[in-house]
Amino acid sequence: MAGRDRPVYCTQCGSIVNAGDNFCGVCGAGVSPGAPDAAPTREIPTQVYPPQGVPSRGGNRTLAVVFGFGVLLVLVLGIGAIVALNLLRGEPDTRAGSEPAPAANQEQGTTEQESAEEADTSQPAGSERLGVGDSVEAEGVRATLNGVRILPTTDFDRPIESPDNLFLATDLTFENVSDRPVAVSSLLEFVLKNEEGYSASQSIHSRQRQLSEGEISPGQKTSGEIVYEVPPDSRGLQLDYRPFLRGGTHTWYIGDAGTLPGADQAESTPSSSVREPAESAPASSLPAQVPAGSEVEIIEAAEDYYQAVDQENWAYTYDNLDSQTRSMFTEEEWYLKNQWFADNEGLELSTIDAVVNGSPSDPVVSVTVYRTFKDGTSITRSTYFVSEGGTWKHRFSQEEIDIFMPGVPFEEFVAAQ
């Protein structure tokens, strides 16, 4: 190769190769025959010496790509760390309720509001708080609570459940405001409860105003008292009325037993659980419609009644119920339920004995009836007889009411036995 008389640029690294040299003094590459001439200059361009082992231009691009991925990875890790820190910082706040607290409070407020609305629906919507003197109309009947009083404990009228209990009488009027006959039943439609929800037992009292129950014709009224036995410390008493277990319950709020009229004079005689013989009251002190009777008459009335039961003479027994008890049953219901007991018990009377527990001059007399039967069975029944229409008629005790289930359809009555 002929020597060159002019300097040229190295085609690999761009350094100037002196005239006559066949190899670049910087990178060692051979001088290409087509290398461009290097223009003469007074200064020699600064030479850039790459580090030992620096790769070619293709290696530089690879390094750049690797470096770029490294930067991207750092950015991703940094963003992930920031998000993680925010999540960690947000977790305690969620537990403490700093952020979700308004939603929680709102939810709690909604729950309390719903509970209050549910509590309000326990009474009929728009209904008023009923008290003494108020009326309510339901199922064709307008019922009015006229008054409430405590009746006295006497030699004859003594509490059964506890000697300290009071007789609470609720005075009610029922008016048929429909165009069809309707029925009224104190036992099936009324419940007296205290503030704790305990129900009182119905009772009877010689001084109560008798309520004529049963069917009421359109436009007619009936009134009287329903008597309950309550502890003297009963608080928050209320009378619930649900017409024959249909529709809603209507409630009269009565108050505490100790504040009712007559409560301070309720204990007119010692409340001993042992009954002492009562002195006969003068005839002039008795109610005009109740004639003075004799113990013999009461015993005869009781024996005749239970003899008719043994003979399955249901017409006689129905006619000789007092008006209060008879109003609880239709004649058909009375016949079916009595006949069911007669058929299933299969008892044949042997002896009967009746004992009068109170004074024959009282309008309502407690009687204990002892019956024995030919198979050796014996039944003792505590019941009542009432002077009504000049004769003594049978009034059911609470025990007898529970046995005969007045107003309950015959099929349900049989299924309950």
SEPAKOL-814271 format. One record per residue (C-alpha): residue number from 1; residue in three letters; chain; x negated, y negated, z. Coordinates in Angstrom, 2 decimals. Each point is the difference from the previous one (the first is absolute). Layout:
residues N
{rec NUM, ALA, A, {X, Y, Z}},
...
This chain:
residues 417
{rec 1, MET, A, {0.00, 0.00, 0.00}},
{rec 2, ALA, A, {-1.49, -3.39, -0.97}},
{rec 3, GLY, A, {-0.56, -2.35, 2.73}},
{rec 4, ARG, A, {2.43, -2.87, 0.51}},
{rec 5, ASP, A, {-1.26, -3.56, 0.05}},
{rec 6, ARG, A, {2.96, -1.39, 1.95}},
{rec 7, PRO, A, {1.68, 0.69, 3.34}},
{rec 8, VAL, A, {3.48, 1.63, 0.05}},
{rec 9, TYR, A, {2.78, 0.72, 2.54}},
{rec 10, CYS, A, {0.31, 3.50, 1.43}},
{rec 11, THR, A, {3.31, 1.45, -1.16}},
{rec 12, GLN, A, {0.43, 1.87, 3.30}},
{rec 13, CYS, A, {-0.69, -2.53, 2.76}},
{rec 14, GLY, A, {-0.35, -3.26, -1.97}},
{rec 15, SER, A, {-3.60, -0.66, 1.12}},
{rec 16, ILE, A, {-2.50, -1.58, -2.40}},
{rec 17, VAL, A, {-2.41, 2.45, -1.54}},
{rec 18, ASN, A, {-3.33, -1.57, -1.02}},
{rec 19, ALA, A, {-1.20, 0.12, -3.59}},
{rec 20, GLY, A, {-1.79, 3.24, -0.79}},
{rec 21, ASP, A, {1.65, 1.98, 2.92}},
{rec 22, ASN, A, {2.02, 3.04, -0.94}},
{rec 23, PHE, A, {1.60, 0.57, 3.41}},
{rec 24, CYS, A, {1.81, -2.34, 2.39}},
{rec 25, GLY, A, {-2.15, -0.82, 2.96}},
{rec 26, VAL, A, {3.07, -0.20, 2.28}},
{rec 27, CYS, A, {2.18, 2.98, -0.75}},
{rec 28, GLY, A, {-2.43, 2.01, -2.20}},
{rec 29, ALA, A, {2.41, 0.27, -2.91}},
{rec 30, GLY, A, {-1.47, 0.14, -3.49}},
{rec 31, VAL, A, {0.19, -3.13, -2.02}},
{rec 32, SER, A, {2.68, 0.33, -2.68}},
{rec 33, PRO, A, {-0.97, -1.04, -3.48}},
{rec 34, GLY, A, {3.15, -2.16, -0.12}},
{rec 35, ALA, A, {-0.73, -1.80, 3.26}},
{rec 36, PRO, A, {0.70, -3.71, -0.21}},
{rec 37, ASP, A, {-2.87, -2.40, 0.08}},
{rec 38, ALA, A, {-0.57, -1.89, 3.21}},
{rec 39, ALA, A, {0.01, -3.72, -0.62}},
{rec 40, PRO, A, {-3.19, -1.71, 1.09}},
{rec 41, THR, A, {0.32, -1.75, 3.33}},
{rec 42, ARG, A, {-2.23, -1.75, 2.31}},
{rec 43, GLU, A, {1.42, 1.80, 3.01}},
{rec 44, ILE, A, {0.24, 3.64, 0.50}},
{rec 45, PRO, A, {3.56, 1.03, 1.03}},
{rec 46, THR, A, {0.33, 1.34, 3.49}},
{rec 47, GLN, A, {-0.36, 3.72, -0.11}},
{rec 48, VAL, A, {2.59, 2.08, 1.87}},
{rec 49, TYR, A, {-1.44, 3.22, 1.23}},
{rec 50, PRO, A, {2.65, 2.52, 0.88}},
{rec 51, PRO, A, {-0.54, 2.07, 3.12}},
{rec 52, GLN, A, {-1.68, 3.32, -0.26}},
{rec 53, GLY, A, {2.36, 2.63, -1.32}},
{rec 54, VAL, A, {2.80, -2.40, -0.99}},
{rec 55, PRO, A, {2.20, 1.85, -2.51}},
{rec 56, SER, A, {1.06, -1.21, -3.34}},
{rec 57, ARG, A, {2.99, -2.26, -0.75}},
{rec 58, GLY, A, {2.34, 3.02, 0.14}},
{rec 59, GLY, A, {-1.15, 0.62, 3.61}},
{rec 60, ASN, A, {0.73, -3.60, 0.90}},
{rec 61, ARG, A, {3.64, 0.41, -1.13}},
{rec 62, THR, A, {0.36, 3.15, 2.16}},
{rec 63, LEU, A, {-1.36, -1.87, 3.02}},
{rec 64, ALA, A, {2.45, -2.83, -0.59}},
{rec 65, VAL, A, {2.92, 2.43, -0.18}},
{rec 66, VAL, A, {-1.09, 1.72, 3.23}},
{rec 67, PHE, A, {-0.40, -3.34, 1.72}},
{rec 68, GLY, A, {3.47, -1.06, -1.17}},
{rec 69, PHE, A, {1.58, 3.17, 1.40}},
{rec 70, GLY, A, {-1.81, -0.62, 3.28}},
{rec 71, VAL, A, {1.41, -3.50, 0.25}},
{rec 72, LEU, A, {3.51, 1.29, -0.82}},
{rec 73, LEU, A, {-0.30, 2.71, 2.66}},
{rec 74, VAL, A, {-1.03, -2.57, 2.59}},
{rec 75, LEU, A, {2.98, -2.15, -0.91}},
{rec 76, VAL, A, {2.41, 2.96, 0.25}},
{rec 77, LEU, A, {-1.43, 1.04, 3.37}},
{rec 78, GLY, A, {0.23, -3.55, 1.24}},
{rec 79, ILE, A, {3.64, -0.37, -1.03}},
{rec 80, GLY, A, {0.81, 3.39, 1.55}},
{rec 81, ALA, A, {-1.65, -1.04, 3.25}},
{rec 82, ILE, A, {2.02, -3.22, 0.10}},
{rec 83, VAL, A, {3.27, 1.89, -0.59}},
{rec 84, ALA, A, {-0.90, 2.57, 2.66}},
{rec 85, LEU, A, {-0.75, -2.72, 2.53}},
{rec 86, ASN, A, {3.32, -1.69, -0.73}},
{rec 87, LEU, A, {1.82, 3.30, 0.46}},
{rec 88, LEU, A, {-1.77, 0.68, 3.26}},
{rec 89, ARG, A, {0.76, -3.48, 1.22}},
{rec 90, GLY, A, {3.66, 0.40, -1.01}},
{rec 91, GLU, A, {0.52, 3.33, 1.84}},
{rec 92, PRO, A, {-0.25, -1.36, 3.59}},
{rec 93, ASP, A, {2.22, -2.91, -1.05}},
{rec 94, THR, A, {2.65, 2.44, -1.19}},
{rec 95, ARG, A, {-0.14, 1.89, 3.28}},
{rec 96, ALA, A, {0.20, -3.21, 1.98}},
{rec 97, GLY, A, {2.89, -1.18, -2.11}},
{rec 98, SER, A, {-1.72, -3.25, -1.10}},
{rec 99, GLU, A, {1.12, 0.28, -3.64}},
{rec 100, PRO, A, {3.01, 2.42, 0.06}},
{rec 101, ALA, A, {1.37, -1.52, 3.24}},
{rec 102, PRO, A, {2.59, -2.20, -1.72}},
{rec 103, ALA, A, {1.34, 2.98, -1.95}},
{rec 104, ALA, A, {0.06, 2.14, 3.15}},
{rec 105, ASN, A, {1.77, -2.72, 1.95}},
{rec 106, GLN, A, {2.43, -0.43, -2.84}},
{rec 107, GLU, A, {0.65, 3.75, -0.09}},
{rec 108, GLN, A, {0.46, 0.09, 3.78}},
{rec 109, GLY, A, {2.34, -2.96, -0.17}},
{rec 110, THR, A, {2.01, 1.75, -2.71}},
{rec 111, THR, A, {0.18, 3.16, 2.09}},
{rec 112, GLU, A, {1.22, -1.93, 3.05}},
{rec 113, GLN, A, {2.55, -1.79, -2.14}},
{rec 114, GLU, A, {1.24, 3.32, -1.43}},
{rec 115, SER, A, {0.23, 1.44, 3.53}},
{rec 116, ALA, A, {2.03, -2.99, 1.11}},
{rec 117, GLU, A, {2.30, 0.41, -2.99}},
{rec 118, GLU, A, {0.42, 3.70, 0.80}},
{rec 119, ALA, A, {0.83, -0.87, 3.62}},
{rec 120, ASP, A, {2.62, -2.46, -1.19}},
{rec 121, THR, A, {1.70, 2.70, -2.09}},
{rec 122, SER, A, {0.78, 2.07, 3.14}},
{rec 123, GLN, A, {3.08, -2.20, 0.32}},
{rec 124, PRO, A, {2.30, -0.60, -2.99}},
{rec 125, ALA, A, {-1.27, -2.80, -2.22}},
{rec 126, GLY, A, {1.43, -3.33, 1.01}},
{rec 127, SER, A, {1.60, 1.40, 3.15}},
{rec 128, GLU, A, {0.16, -2.10, 3.14}},
{rec 129, ARG, A, {-1.18, 0.97, 3.46}},
{rec 130, LEU, A, {3.24, 1.16, 1.62}},
{rec 131, GLY, A, {0.89, -0.77, 3.59}},
{rec 132, VAL, A, {3.02, 0.21, 2.29}},
{rec 133, GLY, A, {3.00, -1.53, -1.76}},
{rec 134, ASP, A, {-1.30, 0.68, -3.51}},
{rec 135, SER, A, {1.77, 2.11, -2.63}},
{rec 136, VAL, A, {-1.28, 2.16, -2.82}},
{rec 137, GLU, A, {1.96, 1.42, -2.93}},
{rec 138, ALA, A, {-0.97, 3.40, -1.42}},
{rec 139, GLU, A, {1.77, 2.92, -1.70}},
{rec 140, GLY, A, {3.37, -1.76, 0.18}},
{rec 141, VAL, A, {-0.25, -0.73, 3.76}},
{rec 142, ARG, A, {-0.62, -3.32, 1.74}},
{rec 143, ALA, A, {-1.65, 0.83, 3.33}},
{rec 144, THR, A, {-0.39, -2.61, 2.74}},
{rec 145, LEU, A, {-1.94, 0.28, 3.26}},
{rec 146, ASN, A, {2.28, -1.95, 2.35}},
{rec 147, GLY, A, {-2.07, 0.36, 3.15}},
{rec 148, VAL, A, {-2.30, 2.11, 2.16}},
{rec 149, ARG, A, {0.28, 0.70, 3.73}},
{rec 150, ILE, A, {-1.28, 2.31, 2.72}},
{rec 151, LEU, A, {2.68, 2.13, 1.68}},
{rec 152, PRO, A, {-0.36, 0.84, 3.71}},
{rec 153, THR, A, {-1.12, 3.31, 1.46}},
{rec 154, THR, A, {2.82, 1.39, 2.16}},
{rec 155, ASP, A, {0.82, 3.19, 1.88}},
{rec 156, PHE, A, {1.39, 1.41, -3.22}},
{rec 157, ASP, A, {-2.14, -1.76, -2.59}},
{rec 158, ARG, A, {-3.56, 1.16, 0.62}},
{rec 159, PRO, A, {-2.82, 0.21, -2.55}},
{rec 160, ILE, A, {-0.89, 3.50, -1.16}},
{rec 161, GLU, A, {-3.56, -0.38, -1.23}},
{rec 162, SER, A, {-1.36, -2.05, 2.93}},
{rec 163, PRO, A, {1.72, -1.34, 3.14}},
{rec 164, ASP, A, {-1.52, -3.45, -0.64}},
{rec 165, ASN, A, {1.32, -0.35, -3.55}},
{rec 166, LEU, A, {2.54, -2.63, -1.00}},
{rec 167, PHE, A, {3.22, 0.31, -1.99}},
{rec 168, LEU, A, {-0.26, -2.40, -2.95}},
{rec 169, ALA, A, {3.28, -0.67, -1.82}},
{rec 170, THR, A, {0.04, -1.47, -3.53}},
{rec 171, ASP, A, {3.35, -1.57, -0.92}},
{rec 172, LEU, A, {0.73, 0.38, -3.74}},
{rec 173, THR, A, {2.80, -0.78, -2.43}},
{rec 174, PHE, A, {0.42, 1.75, -3.36}},
{rec 175, GLU, A, {2.19, -1.38, -2.78}},
{rec 176, ASN, A, {0.79, 1.81, -3.23}},
{rec 177, VAL, A, {-0.58, -2.60, -2.72}},
{rec 178, SER, A, {0.30, 2.47, -2.88}},
{rec 179, ASP, A, {3.02, 1.36, -1.87}},
{rec 180, ARG, A, {-0.44, 3.57, 1.23}},
{rec 181, PRO, A, {-0.10, 1.70, 3.41}},
{rec 182, VAL, A, {-3.39, -0.01, 1.72}},
{rec 183, ALA, A, {-1.32, 1.95, 2.99}},
{rec 184, VAL, A, {-1.92, -1.18, 3.06}},
{rec 185, SER, A, {-2.16, 2.21, 2.24}},
{rec 186, SER, A, {-2.00, -1.33, 2.94}},
{rec 187, LEU, A, {-1.99, 3.21, 0.23}},
{rec 188, LEU, A, {-1.05, 0.26, -3.65}},
{rec 189, GLU, A, {-0.38, -3.66, -0.92}},
{rec 190, PHE, A, {-1.55, -1.70, 3.04}},
{rec 191, VAL, A, {-3.35, 0.32, 1.81}},
{rec 192, LEU, A, {-1.20, -2.11, 2.92}},
{rec 193, LYS, A, {-3.81, -0.28, 0.14}},
{rec 194, ASN, A, {-2.59, -1.82, 2.09}},
{rec 195, GLU, A, {-3.05, -1.85, -1.33}},
{rec 196, GLU, A, {-2.02, 3.24, -0.01}},
{rec 197, GLY, A, {2.55, 1.73, -2.25}},
{rec 198, TYR, A, {1.48, 2.37, 2.61}},
{rec 199, SER, A, {3.71, 0.70, -0.43}},
{rec 200, ALA, A, {2.49, -0.11, 2.88}},
{rec 201, SER, A, {2.62, 2.66, 0.66}},
{rec 202, GLN, A, {3.66, -0.85, -0.41}},
{rec 203, SER, A, {2.06, 0.34, 3.15}},
{rec 204, ILE, A, {3.48, -0.72, 1.30}},
{rec 205, HIS, A, {1.17, -2.22, 2.84}},
{rec 206, SER, A, {3.36, -0.28, 1.71}},
{rec 207, ARG, A, {-0.01, -3.78, -0.46}},
{rec 208, GLN, A, {-0.92, -0.18, -3.66}},
{rec 209, ARG, A, {2.44, -1.27, -2.62}},
{rec 210, GLN, A, {0.88, 3.09, -1.98}},
{rec 211, LEU, A, {-0.85, -0.14, -3.70}},
{rec 212, SER, A, {2.53, 1.68, -2.28}},
{rec 213, GLU, A, {-2.23, 1.56, -2.63}},
{rec 214, GLY, A, {0.77, 1.88, -3.18}},
{rec 215, GLU, A, {1.85, -1.28, -3.05}},
{rec 216, ILE, A, {1.01, -3.66, -0.37}},
{rec 217, SER, A, {2.56, -1.06, -2.60}},
{rec 218, PRO, A, {-0.66, -2.96, -2.33}},
{rec 219, GLY, A, {0.39, -3.32, 1.81}},
{rec 220, GLN, A, {0.08, 1.67, 3.45}},
{rec 221, LYS, A, {-2.37, -0.49, 2.96}},
{rec 222, THR, A, {-1.20, 2.01, 2.97}},
{rec 223, SER, A, {-2.17, -1.05, 2.91}},
{rec 224, GLY, A, {-1.49, 1.36, 3.19}},
{rec 225, GLU, A, {-3.27, 0.75, 1.76}},
{rec 226, ILE, A, {-2.76, 2.52, -0.66}},
{rec 227, VAL, A, {-1.90, 0.78, 3.22}},
{rec 228, TYR, A, {-3.66, 1.01, 0.24}},
{rec 229, GLU, A, {-2.18, 1.06, 2.92}},
{rec 230, VAL, A, {-3.23, -2.05, 0.13}},
{rec 231, PRO, A, {-2.88, -0.43, 2.50}},
{rec 232, PRO, A, {0.19, -3.33, 1.88}},
{rec 233, ASP, A, {-3.38, -1.13, -1.35}},
{rec 234, SER, A, {1.00, 0.49, -3.66}},
{rec 235, ARG, A, {-1.31, -2.84, -2.16}},
{rec 236, GLY, A, {0.76, -1.14, -3.53}},
{rec 237, LEU, A, {3.26, 1.94, -0.28}},
{rec 238, GLN, A, {1.62, 0.07, -3.42}},
{rec 239, LEU, A, {3.15, 1.61, -1.36}},
{rec 240, ASP, A, {-0.46, 1.60, -3.44}},
{rec 241, TYR, A, {3.05, 0.49, -2.23}},
{rec 242, ARG, A, {-0.20, 2.19, -3.09}},
{rec 243, PRO, A, {3.43, 0.78, -1.47}},
{rec 244, PHE, A, {0.19, 3.81, -0.25}},
{rec 245, LEU, A, {-3.72, 0.19, -0.80}},
{rec 246, ARG, A, {0.47, -1.86, -3.29}},
{rec 247, GLY, A, {-1.68, -3.19, -1.13}},
{rec 248, GLY, A, {-2.15, -2.19, 2.21}},
{rec 249, THR, A, {-0.18, -0.32, 3.76}},
{rec 250, HIS, A, {1.41, -3.16, 1.62}},
{rec 251, THR, A, {-1.37, -1.00, 3.40}},
{rec 252, TRP, A, {1.32, -2.12, 2.84}},
{rec 253, TYR, A, {-2.77, -1.17, 2.35}},
{rec 254, ILE, A, {1.23, 0.17, 3.60}},
{rec 255, GLY, A, {-3.05, -0.71, 2.19}},
{rec 256, ASP, A, {-1.12, 1.41, 3.34}},
{rec 257, ALA, A, {2.30, 2.10, 2.17}},
{rec 258, GLY, A, {-0.77, -1.98, 3.15}},
{rec 259, THR, A, {1.26, -3.26, -1.53}},
{rec 260, LEU, A, {3.40, 1.24, -1.19}},
{rec 261, PRO, A, {3.28, -0.98, 1.71}},
{rec 262, GLY, A, {0.76, 2.24, 2.97}},
{rec 263, ALA, A, {-3.58, 1.26, 0.41}},
{rec 264, ASP, A, {-0.33, -1.58, 3.45}},
{rec 265, GLN, A, {3.16, 1.78, 1.23}},
{rec 266, ALA, A, {-0.47, 3.33, -1.76}},
{rec 267, GLU, A, {-0.94, 1.93, 3.16}},
{rec 268, SER, A, {3.24, -0.20, 1.93}},
{rec 269, THR, A, {-0.54, 3.32, 1.79}},
{rec 270, PRO, A, {-3.08, 1.99, 1.05}},
{rec 271, SER, A, {-1.56, 1.72, -3.02}},
{rec 272, SER, A, {-0.38, 3.37, 1.66}},
{rec 273, SER, A, {-0.10, 2.94, -2.38}},
{rec 274, VAL, A, {2.36, 1.90, 2.35}},
{rec 275, ARG, A, {3.65, -0.88, -0.43}},
{rec 276, GLU, A, {1.89, -0.71, 3.22}},
{rec 277, PRO, A, {3.77, 0.45, 0.19}},
{rec 278, ALA, A, {1.68, -3.16, -1.21}},
{rec 279, GLU, A, {2.76, -1.63, 1.99}},
{rec 280, SER, A, {3.28, -0.37, -1.79}},
{rec 281, ALA, A, {0.61, -3.54, -1.13}},
{rec 282, PRO, A, {3.32, -1.65, 0.77}},
{rec 283, ALA, A, {2.46, 0.39, -2.84}},
{rec 284, SER, A, {0.39, -3.77, -0.26}},
{rec 285, SER, A, {-3.71, -0.38, -0.87}},
{rec 286, LEU, A, {0.20, 2.33, -3.02}},
{rec 287, PRO, A, {0.56, -1.25, -3.57}},
{rec 288, ALA, A, {3.71, -0.24, -0.75}},
{rec 289, GLN, A, {-0.19, 2.39, -2.98}},
{rec 290, VAL, A, {-1.71, 2.78, 2.02}},
{rec 291, PRO, A, {2.37, 1.85, 2.38}},
{rec 292, ALA, A, {-1.35, 1.51, 3.18}},
{rec 293, GLY, A, {-0.35, 3.75, -0.48}},
{rec 294, SER, A, {-0.69, 3.05, 2.08}},
{rec 295, GLU, A, {-2.85, 2.46, -0.04}},
{rec 296, VAL, A, {2.45, 2.83, -0.72}},
{rec 297, GLU, A, {1.19, -1.73, -3.19}},
{rec 298, ILE, A, {-3.56, -0.43, -1.26}},
{rec 299, ILE, A, {-0.89, 3.64, 0.73}},
{rec 300, GLU, A, {3.13, 1.21, -1.77}},
{rec 301, ALA, A, {-0.78, -2.16, -3.02}},
{rec 302, ALA, A, {-3.56, 1.37, -0.18}},
{rec 303, GLU, A, {1.11, 3.64, 0.38}},
{rec 304, ASP, A, {2.78, -0.37, -2.59}},
{rec 305, TYR, A, {-2.46, -1.52, -2.45}},
{rec 306, TYR, A, {-2.56, 2.80, 0.31}},
{rec 307, GLN, A, {2.73, 2.67, -0.05}},
{rec 308, ALA, A, {0.99, -1.45, -3.38}},
{rec 309, VAL, A, {-3.63, 0.25, -1.13}},
{rec 310, ASP, A, {0.02, 3.71, 0.91}},
{rec 311, GLN, A, {3.27, 0.44, -1.96}},
{rec 312, GLU, A, {-1.49, -1.90, -2.97}},
{rec 313, ASN, A, {2.87, -2.47, 0.15}},
{rec 314, TRP, A, {-1.83, -2.85, -1.75}},
{rec 315, ALA, A, {3.15, -2.10, -0.46}},
{rec 316, TYR, A, {0.51, -0.16, 3.78}},
{rec 317, THR, A, {-3.65, -0.84, 0.70}},
{rec 318, TYR, A, {-0.03, -2.72, -2.69}},
{rec 319, ASP, A, {3.18, -1.59, 1.36}},
{rec 320, ASN, A, {-1.44, 0.06, 3.52}},
{rec 321, LEU, A, {-3.22, -1.82, -0.83}},
{rec 322, ASP, A, {-0.09, -3.59, 1.21}},
{rec 323, SER, A, {0.23, -2.64, -2.74}},
{rec 324, GLN, A, {-3.74, -0.74, 0.09}},
{rec 325, THR, A, {-1.02, 3.61, -0.59}},
{rec 326, ARG, A, {2.79, 0.78, -2.45}},
{rec 327, SER, A, {-1.04, -2.95, -2.19}},
{rec 328, MET, A, {-3.34, 1.71, -0.60}},
{rec 329, PHE, A, {1.58, 2.94, -1.85}},
{rec 330, THR, A, {2.49, 0.64, -2.74}},
{rec 331, GLU, A, {2.42, 2.87, 0.71}},
{rec 332, GLU, A, {-1.65, 2.14, -2.68}},
{rec 333, GLU, A, {-3.48, -0.60, 1.39}},
{rec 334, TRP, A, {1.22, 0.80, 3.52}},
{rec 335, TYR, A, {1.58, 3.26, -1.14}},
{rec 336, LEU, A, {-3.01, 1.17, -2.05}},
{rec 337, LYS, A, {-2.65, -0.69, 2.65}},
{rec 338, ASN, A, {2.00, 1.51, 2.89}},
{rec 339, GLN, A, {0.85, 3.06, -2.05}},
{rec 340, TRP, A, {-3.66, 0.44, -0.93}},
{rec 341, PHE, A, {-0.98, 0.10, 3.70}},
{rec 342, ALA, A, {2.86, 2.43, 0.78}},
{rec 343, ASP, A, {-0.99, 2.34, -2.83}},
{rec 344, ASN, A, {-3.71, -0.02, 0.74}},
{rec 345, GLU, A, {0.10, 0.08, 3.80}},
{rec 346, GLY, A, {2.70, 2.66, 0.24}},
{rec 347, LEU, A, {0.66, -0.71, 3.69}},
{rec 348, GLU, A, {3.21, 1.07, 1.78}},
{rec 349, LEU, A, {0.87, -2.02, 3.09}},
{rec 350, SER, A, {0.19, 1.79, 3.34}},
{rec 351, THR, A, {0.22, -2.75, 2.66}},
{rec 352, ILE, A, {-0.01, -3.79, 0.07}},
{rec 353, ASP, A, {-0.60, -2.45, 2.84}},
{rec 354, ALA, A, {-0.04, -3.80, -0.13}},
{rec 355, VAL, A, {-1.41, -2.37, 2.62}},
{rec 356, VAL, A, {0.77, -3.75, 0.09}},
{rec 357, ASN, A, {-3.13, -2.01, 0.86}},
{rec 358, GLY, A, {1.55, -3.42, 0.54}},
{rec 359, SER, A, {3.11, -1.69, 1.23}},
{rec 360, PRO, A, {3.24, 0.90, -1.86}},
{rec 361, SER, A, {0.93, -3.67, 0.18}},
{rec 362, ASP, A, {-2.84, -0.93, -2.37}},
{rec 363, PRO, A, {0.90, -0.44, -3.69}},
{rec 364, VAL, A, {-2.79, 2.34, -1.10}},
{rec 365, VAL, A, {-0.78, 3.03, 2.14}},
{rec 366, SER, A, {-3.00, 2.29, -0.17}},
{rec 367, VAL, A, {0.95, 3.68, -0.02}},
{rec 368, THR, A, {-2.18, 3.12, 0.13}},
{rec 369, VAL, A, {1.52, 3.07, -1.66}},
{rec 370, TYR, A, {-1.28, 3.50, 0.83}},
{rec 371, ARG, A, {0.93, 2.79, -2.43}},
{rec 372, THR, A, {-0.89, 3.68, 0.06}},
{rec 373, PHE, A, {0.68, 2.44, -2.81}},
{rec 374, LYS, A, {0.74, 3.70, -0.18}},
{rec 375, ASP, A, {-3.48, 0.84, -1.26}},
{rec 376, GLY, A, {-1.53, -1.64, 3.10}},
{rec 377, THR, A, {-0.99, -3.27, -1.71}},
{rec 378, SER, A, {0.58, -3.19, 2.01}},
{rec 379, ILE, A, {0.11, -3.62, -1.20}},
{rec 380, THR, A, {0.00, -3.11, 2.18}},
{rec 381, ARG, A, {1.09, -3.22, -1.68}},
{rec 382, SER, A, {-0.12, -3.53, 1.46}},
{rec 383, THR, A, {2.58, -2.13, -1.77}},
{rec 384, TYR, A, {2.61, -2.71, 0.55}},
{rec 385, PHE, A, {3.76, -0.39, 0.15}},
{rec 386, VAL, A, {1.73, -3.33, -0.56}},
{rec 387, SER, A, {3.40, -1.23, 1.07}},
{rec 388, GLU, A, {1.60, -1.05, -3.29}},
{rec 389, GLY, A, {3.69, -0.33, -0.82}},
{rec 390, GLY, A, {1.01, 1.44, 3.37}},
{rec 391, THR, A, {-1.98, 3.25, -0.47}},
{rec 392, TRP, A, {-3.59, 1.12, 0.55}},
{rec 393, LYS, A, {-1.89, 0.52, -3.24}},
{rec 394, HIS, A, {-3.41, 1.38, -0.80}},
{rec 395, ARG, A, {-2.86, -2.40, -0.76}},
{rec 396, PHE, A, {-3.26, 1.39, -1.37}},
{rec 397, SER, A, {-3.24, -0.38, 1.90}},
{rec 398, GLN, A, {-3.18, -0.79, -1.93}},
{rec 399, GLU, A, {-0.91, 3.69, 0.16}},
{rec 400, GLU, A, {3.27, 0.95, -1.71}},
{rec 401, ILE, A, {-0.44, -2.72, -2.62}},
{rec 402, ASP, A, {-3.45, 1.40, -0.82}},
{rec 403, ILE, A, {1.45, 3.52, -0.29}},
{rec 404, PHE, A, {2.91, -0.87, -2.31}},
{rec 405, MET, A, {-1.89, -2.61, -2.11}},
{rec 406, PRO, A, {2.99, -2.22, -0.90}},
{rec 407, GLY, A, {-0.03, -1.41, -3.51}},
{rec 408, VAL, A, {-2.57, 2.52, -1.26}},
{rec 409, PRO, A, {1.33, 2.04, -2.95}},
{rec 410, PHE, A, {0.85, 3.58, 0.88}},
{rec 411, GLU, A, {-2.70, 1.51, -2.23}},
{rec 412, GLU, A, {-2.68, -2.13, 1.65}},
{rec 413, PHE, A, {1.45, 0.80, 3.43}},
{rec 414, VAL, A, {-0.28, 3.76, -0.68}},
{rec 415, ALA, A, {-3.54, -0.35, -1.39}},
{rec 416, ALA, A, {-1.05, -1.83, 3.18}},
{rec 417, GLN, A, {1.15, 2.79, 2.33}},
